[in-house]
Amino acid sequence: MRVGIIGLGIMGAPMARNLLRAGHPLTVHTRTRARAAGLLADGAAWADSPAALAAAVDAVVTMLPDTPAVEAVMAGPDGVLAGARAELLAIDMSTIDPAAARALAERAAETGVALLDAPVSGGEQGAIAGTLSIMVGGAAAAFDRAGPLFAALGKRVTYMGGPGQGQMTKLVNQVVGAGTLAAVAEGVLLAAGAGLDPAAVVEAVGGGAAASWMLAEQAPRMQRRDFAPGFMVRLQQKDLRLALASAERLGVPLPLTAVVQLLFTAVEARGGGELGTQAILTALEALAKRSG
Ligand code: NAD
């Protein structure tokens, strides 16, 4: 399958590499061409716009920051739909508003393009290793066509239903993940306050019922004060806002998520929007009682 990918950030760049490695002829486009240099050197082709890219491939993957970026790249004047021929398969793997994903899928269908929403979980490491969990909404026939691409990018691929249901599932993922991350940060602070050996705490707690990806991956970063992203606080905030808005519409209470969202707001207020989400630790530290 000739594949194009748009958005070569923390996630998109390693995903592009895995598509290339799996043998798919690859065309790329991103806002800053310099980010594509490595992929171009390894045989990928460059397209000057999303429309030009769409015209050159059988399937387009987008991995962009947020809803406005996906709307612009898909449906803008020089967007994917403007360049697409009928039968193009489009797969948005960014995390965006489920309602916007549904609207875009309808708009794409009018031009004969099948659009799947297929957001992912597993972080930068999962993108590099090709072990992402992929949650997919859209037409079942399009899901089947996308199989070989998903196989190159992830290890668990779950069909969740019609358009928007992949994004809805990702919001569930974000509620569970962000709450777990906040609990891990509290545990790290408690362990430090008690003078426990940091590595031994992760080892001991990680062997029992409190084991999690967040504990294994993020506690060590918090302990060595490595706040590089990973997953940026500002993108996490976008996801929690979407989760809280969907919950309100559905009449579902998310009190823990509301608190976690406020803690991230405190990180942002101190200039930490571009830090990794493990920087939630610093918001808790700011609440700590100072002795002496
Ligand atoms: P990022 O900011 O590193 O990458 C986004 C890329 O899109 C950048 O390279 C940017 O230049 C490009 N871009 C933005 N607007 C564009 C436009 N109009 N045209 C072309 N390119 C454009 O973000 P990321 O961490 O790679 O995340 C991408 C998506 O994946 C987000 O929706 C995020 O929520 C989601 N996600 C991220 C992670 C993670 O751990 N980083 C994990 C799962 C899901």
Boltz pocket constraint, residues with backbone or C-beta under 6 A from the ligand:
constraints:
  - pocket:
      binder: B
      contacts: [[A, 6], [A, 7], [A, 8], [A, 9], [A, 10], [A, 11], [A, 12], [A, 29], [A, 30], [A, 31], [A, 32], [A, 35], [A, 63], [A, 64], [A, 65], [A, 66], [A, 69], [A, 72], [A, 73], [A, 93], [A, 94], [A, 95], [A, 96], [A, 120], [A, 121], [A, 122], [A, 123], [A, 124], [A, 230], [A, 231], [A, 232], [A, 235], [A, 236], [A, 239]]
      max_distance: 6.0
